[in-house]
Amino acid sequence: MSEPTMRWILNEVVDMLIRNILIVALLIVFTGATRSQDLPDKEQVLQSLHLANRYWQTNHPPQQWAFWDVAAYHTGNMEAYRITKEPQYLRYSEAWANHNQWKGAKSDNPAKWKYNYGETDEHVLFGDWQICFQTYIDLFHIEPDSNKIARAMEVMEYQMSTPNNDYWWWADGLYMVMPVMTKLYHVTGNRLYLEKLHEYFSYAHGIMYDKHEKLYYRDAKYVYPKHKSANGKKDFWARGDGWVFAGLAKVLQDLPKTDPHNAAYVAIYKRMAKAIVKAQQAEGYWTRSMLDPAHAPGPETSGTAFFTYGLLWGINHGYLKERTYLPAALKGWKYLSTFALQENGRLGYVQPIGERAIPGQVVDTNSTSNFGVGAFLLAASALTQYLDAKEVE
C-alpha cells in the first residue's frame, strides 16, 4: 500500500473519530439539558403536596376512625411529614392516633377476634383494621413510648401464634399489613414477623397472581376466566395492583437484605413495574381496568398515585433503572399535579371505595377520598426525594 493511500486512510479514520466524539458530546449535552428541562421544579412539587394536604386537613378533623380508608391517608401524611418536617402534619396524625387509643378494632377478647371482612370492633385480625399500626409505629420512632405500639404487638403476636395463613385474601391487604410486619421486626428484632410475612404473602400470591401478566387480581373472585372485563379480557383493578406495588416498596424499604426471601420480593416488584408501565395511558394515568381501558375509560387517581410512588421509590433506591422508568413516573406525576389536583387543593378523579372497575361509574373532579390523598402524598414525597438527590449530584 502506497504512503499517500495510507495517509488518506489515516485521515479518514481520524475524521470519523472526531465526528463520533462530537456526536456523543452533543448527545450528552442535549440529553442532560432535556432531562433538566423535563424535571419538575422541586418547590412546585412541594407546593402541590402542601396544597393537597392542607386542603384535606382543613376540611377533615383528625378525629376519624382507624379503619383502612383513613389509615391509608395517614401513611401518606407521615411520609409528607418525613419529607417536609411540617409540624401540623405530625400533630394531625398524633391527634388521630390518640382519638383511636392507638388501636385498630378495639375488642379485648381474643376468643372473638375475626379476620373476615367486617367493620366491627371484633374484626381485630382483619387487615383493614391493622394498617393503622404503620402510623403508630412511625410515631413511636419519632417520640418513643411503648404505649404507642403495645396494641400492634399484642394483635400481631396473637395472630402469628395461630396456625392460619390465609389472613391476606385480597390485594388491598398486602398494603395494609405487609409493612406492619417489617416495621415491627425493626422494633422488636423478632424474626417471626418476617417468617409470617412470607407465609401470609405466599398464600395471597398463590390465589391472586397472574404469572403471565405479572399482575394481581383483586381477590380470587376476579381470576380469569372466571371473571372477565366487559370486553372479555383479564380484569386487573388499578387500585388493587397499586396497593400491592406500593406495599412491596414499603416492605423492601425495611426488609433486611439478608432475608432469605428478599430476592423473591425484589423479582416480583420488578416484574410488576414492567407490567405497570406497559399499561400506562399516553396522558400519564392508568385506567381502572388496567388491560382493558374501554371497560371503564378515563383517568383514575388513586391507582395512578400508587404506581407513581412505587416507580419513584424504586428509582430512588436503585431497584429500577432511571432511564427506563423515570419517564413513566414523571408522566404519572404530571397527570396527578396538573389534572387531578384542583386549584383549591381538592384531589379529583379518585374512584370511590369499592373493589373493581365499574363500567359507567362517574369519576370526575369532585371524586375525592382520604386514601387517594394519601397515595398522592406518597408520590409527591418520593418525587421530592428524587429531586433532592439530583440537586446533590
C-alpha positions as CSV (number, residue, x, y, z in Angstrom):
1,M,0.0,0.0,0.0
2,S,1.4,3.4,-1.0
3,E,2.3,6.1,1.5
4,P,-0.3,8.6,0.1
5,T,-3.0,5.9,0.4
6,M,-2.1,5.2,4.0
7,R,-2.2,8.9,4.8
8,W,-5.6,9.2,3.2
9,I,-6.9,6.2,5.2
10,L,-5.5,7.6,8.4
11,N,-7.0,11.0,7.8
12,E,-10.4,9.4,7.2
13,V,-10.2,7.4,10.4
14,V,-9.2,10.5,12.4
15,D,-12.1,12.5,10.8
16,M,-14.5,9.7,11.7
17,L,-13.4,9.5,15.3
18,I,-13.7,13.3,15.7
19,R,-17.2,13.3,14.2
20,N,-18.2,10.4,16.5
21,I,-16.8,12.2,19.6
22,L,-18.6,15.4,18.7
23,I,-21.9,13.5,18.2
24,V,-21.5,11.8,21.6
25,A,-20.7,15.1,23.2
26,L,-23.7,16.7,21.7
27,L,-25.9,13.8,22.7
28,I,-24.7,14.1,26.3
29,V,-25.3,17.8,26.4
30,F,-28.7,17.5,24.7
31,T,-29.8,14.6,26.9
32,G,-28.6,16.4,30.1
33,A,-30.4,19.6,29.0
34,T,-33.5,17.7,28.1
35,R,-33.6,15.8,31.5
36,S,-33.0,19.1,33.4
37,Q,-35.7,20.8,31.4
38,D,-38.2,17.9,31.8
39,L,-37.8,17.5,35.5
40,P,-40.4,19.3,37.6
41,D,-39.3,22.1,39.9
42,K,-38.9,20.8,43.5
43,E,-40.6,23.8,45.0
44,Q,-43.6,23.3,42.7
45,V,-43.8,19.7,43.8
46,L,-43.8,20.7,47.4
47,Q,-46.4,23.4,46.7
48,S,-48.6,20.7,45.3
49,L,-48.0,18.4,48.3
50,H,-48.9,21.2,50.7
51,L,-51.9,22.4,48.7
52,A,-53.5,18.9,48.7
53,N,-52.6,18.1,52.3
54,R,-53.7,21.4,53.8
55,Y,-56.9,21.3,51.9
56,W,-57.7,17.8,53.3
57,Q,-56.7,18.6,56.9
58,T,-58.6,21.9,56.9
59,N,-61.8,20.2,55.7
60,H,-61.5,16.9,57.8
61,P,-60.8,16.9,61.5
62,P,-58.4,14.2,62.7
63,Q,-61.0,12.6,64.9
64,Q,-61.9,9.8,62.5
65,W,-61.9,6.0,62.9
66,A,-58.9,3.8,62.4
67,F,-60.3,1.8,59.5
68,W,-58.3,1.4,56.3
69,D,-59.5,4.4,54.3
70,V,-58.5,6.9,57.0
71,A,-55.4,5.0,58.0
72,A,-54.2,4.8,54.4
73,Y,-54.3,8.6,54.3
74,H,-52.1,8.7,57.4
75,T,-49.4,6.6,55.7
76,G,-49.1,9.3,53.2
77,N,-49.3,12.1,55.7
78,M,-46.5,10.6,57.7
79,E,-44.3,10.4,54.6
80,A,-45.2,14.0,53.9
81,Y,-44.1,14.9,57.4
82,R,-40.8,13.0,56.9
83,I,-40.0,15.0,53.8
84,T,-41.2,18.4,54.9
85,K,-41.0,18.3,58.7
86,E,-44.2,20.4,58.8
87,P,-45.3,20.3,62.5
88,Q,-49.0,20.4,61.7
89,Y,-48.8,17.1,59.7
90,L,-47.3,15.4,62.8
91,R,-49.9,16.8,65.1
92,Y,-52.7,15.7,62.9
93,S,-51.6,12.1,62.9
94,E,-50.9,12.2,66.6
95,A,-54.4,13.5,67.3
96,W,-55.9,10.7,65.1
97,A,-53.9,8.1,67.0
98,N,-54.9,9.4,70.4
99,H,-58.5,9.5,69.3
100,N,-58.3,5.8,68.5
101,Q,-56.4,4.9,71.7
102,W,-53.6,3.6,69.5
103,K,-55.8,0.7,68.5
104,G,-57.5,-0.6,65.4
105,A,-60.6,-2.6,66.1
106,K,-61.0,-2.4,69.9
107,S,-62.2,-5.7,71.2
108,D,-60.1,-7.1,74.1
109,N,-61.4,-10.6,73.9
110,P,-59.1,-12.7,71.5
111,A,-61.7,-15.5,71.5
112,K,-64.0,-13.3,69.5
113,W,-61.4,-11.8,67.1
114,K,-62.2,-12.3,63.4
115,Y,-60.5,-11.7,60.1
116,N,-63.2,-12.0,57.5
117,Y,-64.5,-8.6,56.2
118,G,-66.0,-6.6,58.9
119,E,-66.2,-3.1,60.3
120,T,-66.9,-4.0,63.9
121,D,-64.6,-4.0,66.9
122,E,-64.4,-7.8,66.8
123,H,-62.6,-7.8,63.4
124,V,-59.3,-7.2,65.1
125,L,-57.4,-9.7,62.8
126,F,-58.9,-8.2,59.6
127,G,-56.1,-6.3,57.8
128,D,-58.2,-3.2,57.2
129,W,-58.1,-2.6,60.9
130,Q,-54.3,-3.2,61.1
131,I,-53.0,-0.7,58.7
132,C,-53.3,2.0,61.4
133,F,-50.3,0.2,63.1
134,Q,-48.0,1.5,60.4
135,T,-48.6,5.1,61.5
136,Y,-48.5,4.2,65.2
137,I,-45.0,2.6,64.7
138,D,-43.8,5.7,62.7
139,L,-45.0,8.0,65.5
140,F,-43.2,5.7,68.1
141,H,-39.9,6.2,66.3
142,I,-40.3,10.0,66.4
143,E,-41.1,10.0,70.1
144,P,-40.7,6.6,71.7
145,D,-43.4,5.4,74.1
146,S,-44.2,1.7,74.4
147,N,-48.0,2.5,74.7
148,K,-48.0,3.6,71.1
149,I,-47.1,0.1,69.8
150,A,-48.4,-2.1,72.6
151,R,-51.7,-2.9,70.8
152,A,-50.0,-3.5,67.5
153,M,-47.6,-6.0,69.1
154,E,-50.5,-7.7,71.0
155,V,-52.6,-8.2,67.9
156,M,-49.9,-9.3,65.5
157,E,-48.2,-11.6,68.0
158,Y,-51.5,-13.3,68.7
159,Q,-52.2,-13.6,65.0
160,M,-48.7,-15.2,64.5
161,S,-49.4,-17.7,67.2
162,T,-52.3,-19.2,65.3
163,P,-51.9,-21.9,62.6
164,N,-53.8,-19.9,60.0
165,N,-52.0,-18.5,57.0
166,D,-55.0,-17.1,54.9
167,Y,-55.2,-13.7,56.6
168,W,-54.5,-11.8,53.4
169,W,-57.0,-12.9,50.9
170,W,-57.5,-9.6,49.0
171,A,-54.9,-7.4,47.2
172,D,-55.5,-4.3,49.4
173,G,-54.5,-6.3,52.4
174,L,-50.9,-6.5,51.2
175,Y,-50.5,-2.8,51.5
176,M,-52.4,-2.7,54.8
177,V,-50.4,-5.2,56.7
178,M,-47.1,-6.3,55.0
179,P,-45.3,-3.1,56.1
180,V,-46.6,-3.6,59.6
181,M,-44.7,-6.9,59.8
182,T,-41.4,-5.4,58.6
183,K,-41.8,-2.3,60.8
184,L,-42.4,-4.4,63.9
185,Y,-39.4,-6.6,63.1
186,H,-37.3,-3.5,63.2
187,V,-38.8,-2.5,66.6
188,T,-38.5,-6.0,68.2
189,G,-35.9,-7.9,66.3
190,N,-38.3,-10.8,66.3
191,R,-37.7,-12.8,63.0
192,L,-41.1,-14.4,63.3
193,Y,-42.5,-11.3,61.8
194,L,-40.5,-11.9,58.6
195,E,-41.3,-15.6,58.5
196,K,-45.0,-15.0,58.9
197,L,-44.8,-12.1,56.4
198,H,-43.6,-14.6,53.8
199,E,-46.1,-17.3,54.8
200,Y,-49.1,-15.0,54.5
201,F,-47.8,-13.4,51.3
202,S,-47.2,-16.8,49.7
203,Y,-50.9,-17.6,50.3
204,A,-52.1,-14.3,48.8
205,H,-49.7,-14.6,45.9
206,G,-51.0,-18.1,45.2
207,I,-54.6,-17.1,44.9
208,M,-54.3,-13.7,43.1
209,Y,-51.1,-13.6,41.0
210,D,-51.3,-14.0,37.2
211,K,-48.0,-15.5,36.1
212,H,-48.3,-14.4,32.5
213,E,-49.4,-10.7,33.1
214,K,-47.2,-10.3,36.3
215,L,-50.1,-8.5,38.0
216,Y,-52.5,-9.3,40.8
217,Y,-56.3,-9.8,40.7
218,R,-58.2,-8.0,43.4
219,D,-59.1,-11.4,45.0
220,A,-60.0,-14.9,44.0
221,K,-63.4,-13.9,42.7
222,Y,-61.8,-11.9,39.8
223,V,-59.4,-14.5,38.5
224,Y,-59.7,-15.0,34.7
225,P,-61.5,-16.7,33.1
226,K,-64.0,-17.0,36.0
227,H,-64.3,-13.2,35.8
228,K,-63.7,-11.1,32.6
229,S,-63.9,-7.5,31.8
230,A,-66.7,-6.1,29.7
231,N,-64.7,-7.0,26.6
232,G,-63.8,-10.5,27.6
233,K,-60.3,-9.6,28.8
234,K,-58.4,-10.1,32.1
235,D,-59.6,-7.5,34.6
236,F,-56.8,-6.1,36.8
237,W,-58.1,-3.4,39.0
238,A,-55.6,-0.5,39.0
239,R,-56.0,0.5,42.7
240,G,-55.7,-3.1,43.7
241,D,-52.4,-3.5,41.9
242,G,-51.4,-0.1,43.3
243,W,-51.9,-1.4,46.8
244,V,-49.7,-4.4,46.1
245,F,-47.0,-2.4,44.3
246,A,-46.8,0.3,46.9
247,G,-46.9,-2.4,49.7
248,L,-43.9,-4.2,48.1
249,A,-41.9,-1.0,48.0
250,K,-42.6,-0.4,51.7
251,V,-41.6,-3.9,52.6
252,L,-38.3,-3.7,50.6
253,Q,-37.5,-0.5,52.3
254,D,-37.5,-2.2,55.7
255,L,-36.6,-5.8,54.9
256,P,-33.1,-6.9,55.7
257,K,-31.1,-7.6,52.5
258,T,-30.0,-10.8,54.2
259,D,-33.6,-12.1,54.5
260,P,-33.9,-15.4,52.6
261,H,-36.9,-14.2,50.6
262,N,-35.6,-10.7,49.7
263,A,-34.6,-11.7,46.2
264,A,-38.1,-13.1,45.6
265,Y,-39.8,-9.9,46.7
266,V,-37.5,-7.9,44.5
267,A,-38.2,-10.1,41.5
268,I,-41.9,-9.7,41.9
269,Y,-41.7,-6.0,42.4
270,K,-39.5,-5.6,39.2
271,R,-41.8,-7.7,37.1
272,M,-44.8,-5.7,38.3
273,A,-43.0,-2.4,37.5
274,K,-42.5,-3.6,33.9
275,A,-46.1,-4.7,33.5
276,I,-47.4,-1.5,35.1
277,V,-45.5,0.8,32.7
278,K,-46.8,-1.1,29.7
279,A,-50.4,-0.4,30.8
280,Q,-49.9,3.4,31.3
281,Q,-52.0,5.6,29.1
282,A,-50.4,8.3,27.0
283,E,-51.9,11.0,29.2
284,G,-50.0,9.6,32.2
285,Y,-52.8,8.0,34.1
286,W,-53.9,4.3,34.4
287,T,-57.4,3.3,33.7
288,R,-59.4,1.4,36.4
289,S,-59.2,-1.9,34.4
290,M,-55.5,-1.8,33.5
291,L,-55.5,-4.1,30.5
292,D,-59.0,-3.1,29.1
293,P,-59.2,0.7,29.1
294,A,-62.6,0.6,27.3
295,H,-64.1,-1.3,30.3
296,A,-64.2,1.8,32.5
297,P,-62.5,4.5,30.4
298,G,-61.0,7.8,31.7
299,P,-58.4,8.8,34.4
300,E,-58.2,7.4,37.9
301,T,-56.1,9.0,40.6
302,S,-55.6,6.5,43.4
303,G,-54.1,3.7,41.3
304,T,-52.0,6.3,39.3
305,A,-50.7,7.8,42.5
306,F,-49.7,4.4,44.0
307,F,-48.0,3.4,40.7
308,T,-46.2,6.7,40.5
309,Y,-45.0,6.4,44.1
310,G,-43.9,2.8,43.6
311,L,-41.9,3.6,40.4
312,L,-40.2,6.6,42.1
313,W,-39.4,4.6,45.2
314,G,-37.7,2.0,43.0
315,I,-35.6,4.6,41.2
316,N,-34.7,6.3,44.4
317,H,-33.5,3.1,46.0
318,G,-31.7,1.6,42.9
319,Y,-34.1,-1.2,42.1
320,L,-35.4,0.4,38.9
321,K,-33.3,1.9,36.1
322,E,-33.9,5.6,35.9
323,R,-33.7,5.9,32.1
324,T,-36.4,3.1,31.7
325,Y,-38.9,4.1,34.5
326,L,-38.4,7.8,35.1
327,P,-40.4,8.9,32.0
328,A,-43.4,6.9,33.2
329,A,-43.2,8.2,36.8
330,L,-42.9,11.8,35.5
331,K,-45.9,11.3,33.2
332,G,-47.9,10.0,36.2
333,W,-46.9,13.0,38.3
334,K,-47.8,15.4,35.6
335,Y,-51.3,13.9,35.4
336,L,-51.6,14.0,39.2
337,S,-50.4,17.6,39.7
338,T,-51.8,19.3,36.7
339,F,-55.1,17.4,36.0
340,A,-56.2,15.6,39.1
341,L,-55.2,18.3,41.6
342,Q,-57.6,21.2,41.5
343,E,-56.7,24.8,42.2
344,N,-58.3,24.8,45.6
345,G,-56.4,21.7,46.7
346,R,-59.1,19.1,46.1
347,L,-57.7,15.9,44.6
348,G,-60.1,14.7,41.9
349,Y,-60.7,11.6,39.8
350,V,-60.4,9.2,42.8
351,Q,-62.6,6.2,42.3
352,P,-64.9,5.8,45.3
353,I,-64.5,2.9,47.7
354,G,-65.0,-0.4,46.0
355,E,-63.2,-3.5,44.8
356,R,-63.3,-3.4,41.0
357,A,-63.5,-1.2,37.9
358,I,-67.2,-0.5,37.3
359,P,-68.4,0.4,33.8
360,G,-70.4,3.6,33.8
361,Q,-69.3,4.8,37.3
362,V,-68.8,8.5,37.4
363,V,-65.3,9.5,38.4
364,D,-64.7,13.3,38.0
365,T,-63.2,16.4,39.6
366,N,-65.5,16.1,42.5
367,S,-64.5,12.4,43.2
368,T,-62.1,12.6,46.1
369,S,-61.2,10.5,49.1
370,N,-58.8,10.2,52.0
371,F,-56.9,7.2,50.7
372,G,-56.4,8.9,47.3
373,V,-54.9,11.9,49.0
374,G,-52.6,9.6,51.0
375,A,-51.4,8.0,47.8
376,F,-50.8,11.4,46.2
377,L,-48.7,12.4,49.3
378,L,-46.6,9.3,48.9
379,A,-46.0,10.1,45.2
380,A,-45.1,13.8,45.9
381,S,-42.8,12.8,48.7
382,A,-40.9,10.2,46.6
383,L,-40.5,12.7,43.8
384,T,-39.2,15.3,46.2
385,Q,-36.7,12.8,47.5
386,Y,-35.6,12.1,43.9
387,L,-35.2,15.8,43.1
388,D,-33.2,16.3,46.4
389,A,-30.8,13.7,45.2
390,K,-30.5,15.4,41.8
391,E,-29.5,18.7,43.5
392,V,-26.6,16.9,45.2
393,E,-25.3,15.4,42.0
